[in-house]
Amino acid sequence: MIGNQVDPTKRFAGRASDYAKHRPRYPKALFDHLLLTGVLRRGSVVADIGSGTGIFSEPLLERGLMVYGVEPNQEMRQQAEASLHGYRDFISVDGRAEDTKLPEASVDLIAAAQAFHWFDLEAARKEFGRILRSEGQICIVYNERQETMDAFSQEFEDLFTQYAKADKENRERDREPSELFGGQGYKLAEFQNMQELDLEGLLGRTFSVSYMPRKGEAGHEQVVECIAAMFEKHQHGGRVVVHYRTQCYYGNLE
């Protein structure tokens, strides 16, 4: 436990495969924007904090950046190591936002994709200030489901909301990414994103979420039945579409 919370490094145990296969990727437009604005520079060194299975690390590597994948969960970290082993500029690190294990002034950019809500804010700010080089920047990225796009999106979101409420005492603290920047001195860019999923993909996407019941836990079979019925009701050509708004907060650490 951390305070009244379950250790977040344990919450994705048994979910790495679903996470790697079924979590949404990030739109090309996001990386084009970060390159255009100079947040990303070819040859720069990036610390991908809470890098998980490497979903955000890979497009950085594809664009010629060196990436430290800093991830405290062994299962997730090993998944990233397996999928990114072909990139010589990927370095896997057993660390966390508050203790990255990286040298002082060693990175040009700190990125956190779908991970900021797990951080101890003040400890992370201190650590980020230690490892960032002069003029280094931070970007915080989220794929946010758009629950009002259509009837399927609303039903899908209602299912998550039900289990999120039940898990509220153990779940991550609510906070805005802007808090990392002191409430000012950052920019926000938004992009449209989507996934087309078959039934297997929709189930995998559902159970990649940390608070959804694992196989063998109470409620798992009910969720499977609910997702199957939801899919049958809304599928077109054997697929449903999950819509996202990709949000990127970026700027200097004040």
C-alpha positions in Angstrom: 0.0 0.0 0.0 1.0 3.6 -0.6 -1.0 5.7 1.9 -4.5 4.4 1.3 -3.7 3.2 -2.2 -2.8 -0.1 -3.7 0.8 0.1 -5.0 0.2 1.2 -8.6 3.1 -1.0 -9.9 1.0 -4.1 -9.0 -2.2 -3.0 -10.6 -1.4 -4.2 -14.1 -0.2 -7.7 -13.1 -1.6 -10.2 -15.6 -2.6 -7.4 -18.0 0.5 -6.8 -20.0 -0.5 -8.9 -23.0 -3.9 -7.3 -23.3 -2.3 -3.9 -22.8 0.2 -4.4 -25.6 -2.3 -5.9 -28.1 -5.4 -3.8 -27.4 -4.6 -0.4 -26.0 -4.9 2.4 -28.6 -1.8 3.7 -30.3 -1.2 7.5 -30.7 -2.0 9.4 -33.9 0.7 10.3 -36.4 -0.5 13.9 -36.2 0.6 14.1 -32.5 4.2 13.3 -33.4 4.2 15.5 -36.4 3.1 18.4 -34.1 5.8 17.7 -31.5 8.5 17.6 -34.2 7.2 20.8 -35.8 7.1 22.7 -32.5 10.6 21.4 -31.5 9.4 19.4 -28.5 10.9 16.4 -30.3 14.2 16.7 -32.0 15.9 14.0 -34.0 18.8 12.6 -31.9 17.3 13.8 -28.6 17.2 11.6 -25.5 13.8 10.9 -24.1 12.7 9.4 -20.8 9.4 7.7 -21.3 8.1 7.5 -17.7 5.7 4.7 -17.0 6.5 3.3 -20.4 4.5 0.2 -19.9 4.6 -2.1 -22.9 6.4 0.5 -25.1 3.4 1.8 -27.0 4.6 5.4 -26.8 8.3 4.5 -27.0 8.1 2.8 -30.3 7.0 5.8 -32.4 9.8 7.9 -30.7 12.3 5.3 -31.7 11.0 5.2 -35.2 11.7 8.9 -35.4 15.3 8.6 -34.5 15.2 9.4 -30.8 17.0 7.6 -28.0 14.5 6.4 -25.4 14.8 5.3 -21.8 11.7 3.2 -21.0 11.3 3.7 -17.3 8.7 1.2 -16.0 8.3 -0.2 -12.5 6.1 -3.2 -13.4 8.3 -6.2 -14.4 5.7 -7.8 -16.6 5.0 -4.7 -18.5 8.7 -3.9 -18.8 9.5 -7.3 -20.1 6.8 -7.0 -22.7 8.4 -3.8 -23.9 11.8 -5.3 -24.0 10.5 -8.2 -26.1 8.7 -6.0 -28.6 11.4 -3.3 -28.9 14.5 -5.5 -28.8 15.3 -4.5 -32.5 15.8 -0.9 -31.6 19.4 -0.3 -30.4 18.5 3.1 -28.9 15.9 1.7 -26.5 17.1 1.2 -23.0 14.8 -0.5 -20.5 15.0 0.8 -16.9 13.5 -0.6 -13.7 12.5 2.8 -12.2 9.5 5.0 -11.6 8.6 8.7 -11.8 9.9 9.5 -8.4 13.1 7.5 -8.8 14.0 7.0 -12.4 17.5 5.7 -11.8 18.7 8.0 -14.6 21.8 10.3 -14.4 21.5 13.9 -13.6 20.9 16.2 -16.6 20.7 13.2 -18.9 17.5 13.7 -21.0 16.1 16.4 -23.3 12.5 15.4 -23.0 10.4 13.6 -20.3 7.3 12.0 -21.7 4.5 10.3 -19.9 1.7 8.6 -21.9 -1.3 7.3 -20.0 0.8 7.3 -16.8 0.8 10.8 -15.1 -2.1 10.0 -12.8 0.1 7.3 -11.0 2.8 9.8 -10.1 3.5 11.3 -6.7 3.4 14.8 -8.0 5.9 16.6 -5.8 8.4 13.8 -5.8 8.1 13.4 -9.5 8.6 17.2 -10.1 11.8 17.0 -8.1 13.1 14.0 -10.0 12.2 15.5 -13.3 14.1 18.6 -12.5 17.1 16.5 -11.6 17.3 14.5 -14.9 16.2 17.2 -17.4 18.9 19.1 -19.2 18.8 22.8 -19.5 15.8 23.9 -21.7 14.5 20.3 -21.5 10.7 19.9 -21.8 8.0 17.6 -20.6 5.0 16.2 -22.5 2.0 14.5 -20.8 -0.2 12.5 -23.2 -3.6 10.8 -22.8 -6.0 9.0 -25.1 -9.4 10.0 -23.6 -12.4 8.0 -24.6 -15.2 10.1 -26.2 -18.2 8.7 -24.6 -20.8 11.0 -26.3 -19.9 10.0 -29.9 -22.6 7.5 -30.3 -24.8 5.0 -28.4 -22.0 2.3 -28.3 -19.5 4.8 -26.9 -22.0 5.8 -24.1 -22.7 2.2 -23.2 -19.1 1.3 -23.2 -18.2 4.2 -21.0 -21.1 3.4 -18.6 -19.5 0.0 -18.0 -16.2 1.5 -17.1 -17.8 4.0 -14.9 -19.6 1.3 -12.9 -16.3 -0.4 -12.0 -14.4 2.8 -11.6 -16.8 3.9 -8.9 -16.5 0.6 -7.1 -12.7 0.9 -7.2 -12.5 4.6 -6.2 -10.8 4.2 -2.8 -7.9 2.2 -4.4 -7.7 4.0 -7.7 -5.2 6.7 -8.7 -5.8 10.3 -7.5 -7.6 12.6 -9.8 -5.4 15.5 -11.0 -4.9 17.6 -14.1 -1.7 17.3 -16.0 -1.4 21.1 -15.9 -0.5 20.8 -12.2 2.9 19.5 -13.2 3.6 22.8 -14.9 2.5 24.9 -12.0 -0.8 25.6 -13.6 0.8 27.8 -16.4 3.6 27.8 -18.9 2.3 24.8 -20.9 0.5 24.3 -24.2 -2.3 21.9 -25.0 -2.7 20.2 -28.3 -5.6 17.8 -29.2 -6.1 15.2 -31.9 -8.8 12.8 -33.0 -8.0 9.1 -32.6 -9.9 5.8 -33.0 -9.7 2.0 -32.8 -11.7 -0.4 -34.9 -12.1 -3.6 -32.8 -13.5 -7.1 -33.3 -15.0 -8.9 -30.3 -11.7 -10.2 -29.1 -10.1 -6.8 -29.4 -13.0 -5.2 -27.5 -12.7 -7.7 -24.7 -8.9 -7.2 -24.6 -9.3 -3.4 -24.5 -11.8 -3.7 -21.6 -9.6 -6.0 -19.5 -6.4 -3.9 -20.1 -7.9 -1.4 -17.6 -6.4 -1.7 -14.1 -9.7 -1.7 -12.2 -11.7 -4.2 -14.4 -12.0 -7.7 -12.8 -9.5 -10.3 -13.9 -10.4 -13.8 -15.0 -11.4 -15.7 -11.9 -12.4 -12.5 -10.0 -16.0 -11.5 -9.1 -17.7 -9.8 -11.9 -15.4 -11.0 -14.7 -17.9 -13.3 -16.4 -20.6 -10.6 -16.1 -18.4 -8.1 -17.9 -17.6 -10.7 -20.7 -21.4 -11.2 -21.2 -22.1 -7.5 -21.2 -19.3 -6.8 -23.7 -20.5 -9.6 -26.0 -24.1 -8.3 -25.9 -22.9 -4.7 -26.5 -20.8 -5.8 -29.4 -23.6 -7.8 -31.0 -25.9 -4.8 -30.7 -23.6 -2.2 -32.2 -21.2 -4.0 -34.5 -21.0 -3.3 -38.2 -19.1 -5.8 -40.4 -17.8 -7.5 -37.3 -16.3 -4.4 -35.7 -17.1 -1.5 -33.4 -15.3 1.8 -33.2 -13.9 3.3 -30.0 -13.3 7.1 -30.4 -10.6 9.0 -28.5 -9.5 12.6 -28.1 -5.7 12.5 -27.7 -4.5 15.3 -25.5 -0.9 16.4 -25.2 0.2 18.9 -22.5 3.8 20.2 -23.1 6.2 22.8 -21.9 9.1 23.5 -19.6 9.2 22.5 -15.9 8.7 25.8 -14.0 
